Amino acid sequence: MSQKTMSTGKTTETGLTSRTQAVRVWKFGDNIDTDAIIPGRFLTINNPDELAKHAFEGTRDEYARKVKEGDIVVGGKNFGCGSSREHAPLALLGGGVTVVLAQSFARIFFRNAINVGVLPVVCPDTDKIADGAKITLDLKKGYVEADGKRFPIEPVPPFMQGIIDAGGLVEYAKNLREVPVCTKSRR
């Protein structure tokens, strides 16, 4: 994955920095399921760029045409519910979205997002962030700022940030060193 810079700070492979300014917020409500993010008829596609062309098709058709690198998707409660497909966060990634803010996430979407290099960030106040807003996300200080107001976010654990910085779980695992096992069978 190529390096992308969205603002000042330490640039990571996914383009995230400790302080990131979003180009635009794409606002969605509660219970956005994976079928809304990427309809099932496109599950034969595995390329993120191709999936992005169909993201939110039938839900918010202008999204795929207008989403830009550095945009952030903002949802309500239970974002990414539904099936366990990795296609949903891949479709977001293909459109240049590397962060999703939501009040809560479906567990499997949360994990799949991390696996592919999209950072899921929990913010209890996403209902106060407007569609189209320009926001600043400060991971180090633990807040998101929208329209001059700051809202707290849950901290991102260092191990999770490491996976995101690497570009997802596969890339992260490629850089792991094997740890020797301390058992009698290894003598």
C-alpha positions as a printed Julia matrix, in Angstrom:
187×3 Matrix{Float64}:
   0.0     0.0    0.0
   1.37    3.43  -0.83
   1.9     6.16   1.71
  -0.77    8.84   1.8
  -0.58   12.07   3.74
  -3.79   13.65   4.98
  -2.38   16.16   7.47
   0.59   16.94   9.64
   1.99   14.34  11.98
   3.5    10.89  11.56
   2.32    9.34   8.3
   1.45    5.67   8.32
   0.95    3.31   5.41
  -2.82    3.79   5.62
  -2.5     7.57   5.62
  -3.48    7.91   9.27
  -1.64   10.27  11.51
  -2.05   11.01  15.17
  -4.02   14.06  14.02
  -6.04   13.63  10.82
  -8.27   16.09   9.02
 -11.04   14.56   6.98
 -11.94   15.87   3.57
 -15.63   15.14   4.21
 -17.93   13.26   6.55
 -20.37   10.75   5.07
 -23.07   10.42   7.72
 -25.2     7.32   8.2
 -27.59    6.28  10.95
 -28.0     3.27  13.23
 -27.85   -0.38  12.16
 -26.1     0.13   8.81
 -25.6    -3.44   7.7
 -22.97   -4.87   5.4
 -25.58   -5.31   2.63
 -26.11   -1.53   2.69
 -22.35   -0.94   2.53
 -21.82   -3.36  -0.36
 -24.83   -5.2   -1.82
 -24.57   -8.99  -1.98
 -24.62   -9.11  -5.77
 -21.07   -7.68  -5.78
 -19.52  -10.33  -3.55
 -17.79  -11.98  -6.48
 -15.51   -8.91  -6.61
 -12.47   -8.94  -4.31
 -10.65   -5.85  -5.57
 -11.17   -2.87  -3.19
 -11.11   -0.32  -6.04
 -13.81   -2.23  -7.93
 -15.9    -2.77  -4.79
 -15.73    0.97  -4.05
 -17.61    1.65  -7.31
 -20.63   -0.07  -5.74
 -20.34    1.07  -2.1
 -23.71    2.09  -0.63
 -25.38    1.36  -3.97
 -29.14    1.43  -3.43
 -28.64    3.14  -0.07
 -26.83    6.32  -0.98
 -25.97    6.21  -4.66
 -23.93    9.42  -4.79
 -21.42    8.01  -2.31
 -19.5     5.86  -4.83
 -19.28    8.74  -7.31
 -18.24   11.43  -4.81
 -16.23    9.74  -2.04
 -12.62   10.91  -1.94
  -9.44    9.7   -0.33
  -9.38   10.93   3.27
 -13.16   11.07   3.7
 -14.53    9.54   6.9
 -17.71    7.5    7.26
 -19.68    8.33  10.42
 -22.39    5.98  11.68
 -24.61    5.55  14.68
 -25.09    2.42  16.73
 -24.27   -1.09  15.5
 -22.44   -0.01  12.34
 -21.61   -2.93  10.06
 -24.17   -5.4   11.39
 -25.25   -8.31   9.22
 -23.01  -10.8    7.5
 -19.37  -11.51   8.25
 -18.02  -10.47   4.87
 -14.78   -8.52   4.58
 -16.11   -6.95   1.41
 -17.78   -4.12   3.37
 -14.61   -2.57   4.84
 -12.75   -3.38   1.6
 -15.31   -1.31  -0.34
 -14.72    1.61   2.03
 -10.94    1.25   1.75
 -11.15    1.17  -2.04
 -12.86    4.55  -1.96
 -10.11    6.05   0.18
 -11.88    5.78   3.54
  -9.44    4.61   6.23
 -11.51    5.62   9.3
 -15.07    4.87  10.35
 -16.48    6.65  13.41
 -19.55    5.16  15.07
 -21.27    4.99  18.44
 -20.79    1.22  18.3
 -19.81   -1.45  15.8
 -20.95   -4.96  15.08
 -18.14   -7.16  16.38
 -17.39   -8.91  13.1
 -17.29   -5.65  11.12
 -14.97   -4.15  13.75
 -12.57   -7.06  13.38
 -12.82   -7.21   9.57
 -12.16   -3.48   9.34
  -8.95   -3.84  11.35
  -7.95   -6.89   9.3
  -8.07   -4.91   6.04
  -6.61   -1.67   7.45
  -9.67    0.47   8.15
  -9.67    2.0   11.63
 -12.99    1.69  13.51
 -13.19    4.46  16.12
 -15.9     4.54  18.79
 -17.36    7.98  19.49
 -20.53    8.17  21.61
 -21.47   11.54  20.06
 -21.57   10.77  16.36
 -25.2    11.91  16.31
 -23.86   15.46  16.82
 -21.64   15.32  13.7
 -23.31   16.59  10.52
 -23.17   15.05   7.08
 -20.63   16.89   4.95
 -18.76   18.31   7.95
 -15.03   18.67   7.91
 -13.6    17.1   11.03
 -10.31   16.65  12.79
  -9.59   13.33  14.46
  -6.86   13.41  17.11
  -6.06    9.83  18.08
  -3.34   10.79  20.55
  -5.45   13.28  22.49
  -8.61   11.19  22.14
 -11.13   13.47  20.45
 -12.84   14.31  17.21
 -13.62   17.95  16.44
 -16.52   18.93  14.21
 -17.9    22.43  13.71
 -15.7    23.75  16.52
 -16.96   21.22  19.08
 -14.85   18.42  20.52
 -16.24   14.98  21.22
 -14.35   12.21  23.05
 -13.36    9.0   21.3
 -12.38    5.7   22.84
  -8.61    5.15  22.87
  -7.1     3.07  20.09
  -4.91    0.36  21.68
  -1.29    0.41  20.45
  -1.47   -3.17  19.09
  -4.54   -2.25  17.03
  -2.88    0.93  15.77
   0.1    -1.23  14.77
  -2.12   -3.43  12.62
  -3.69   -0.37  11.0
  -0.28    1.27  10.46
   0.94   -1.88   8.71
  -2.01   -1.79   6.3
  -4.0    -4.62   7.87
  -3.5    -7.94   9.6
  -1.74   -9.77   6.76
   0.87   -7.04   6.34
   1.26   -6.83  10.11
   1.8   -10.59  10.38
   4.47  -10.5    7.67
   6.58   -8.35   9.98
   6.19  -10.54  13.08
   9.13  -12.51  14.29
   8.51  -16.07  15.31
   8.69  -16.5   19.07
  10.48  -19.62  20.33
   8.23  -21.93  22.3
   9.47  -22.93  25.77
   8.42  -26.56  26.06
  10.15  -29.85  26.66
   9.2   -31.02  23.17
  11.45  -28.34  21.63
  14.69  -29.63  23.22
